[in-house]
Amino acid sequence: MSGARAVIKSSTMVQDELEEAIKVSTMALHSTNSEQEAAAQIKQTFEQRTNRTWHCLVGRNFACYVTYESKSFAYFYIGQQGVCLFCTD
């Protein structure tokens, strides 16, 4: 995954927040041993930074259909790993 760039599939986040989501996700995918650990780390990081409730899915093969707050949804790939991050406050 080294050097993998993000491919954004869908997002309603403002550009700065989306870039932060990609940065946090990249670091989590590199520093954890499983998709579940990466999702937990991404979720916790965003909750700490925003004081809002976030949900995160990470994996190679999943589909989702979620309800989310305005400007708080991102779905992107880093290498072969998909990340779906959204807020439900």
C-alpha positions, 0 to 999 in steps of 0.5 A: 500500500506504500505510495497508494493514492486515494481514489474518491468515489463519493463525498459530501465533505468539504475539501479540508475535511476530506483531505484529513479523512484520507490522511487519517485513513492512510496512517491507520491502514499502515499502522494497524494489523486488521481492517477492524483496527483501522476502522476503530482508529479512524472513527476514534480520531474523528470523534476526538477531533470533532466531538461528533459521532462517526461511523467507519467501514474499512474493507476490500468488498462491502456495500453500504447505504447510510443516512448521514449528516450534511457534509459528513460523508466520504467513500474512497479507496486507498490502494485496494482498501475501501473506506466509508466514513460518515457522521450521524449527529 
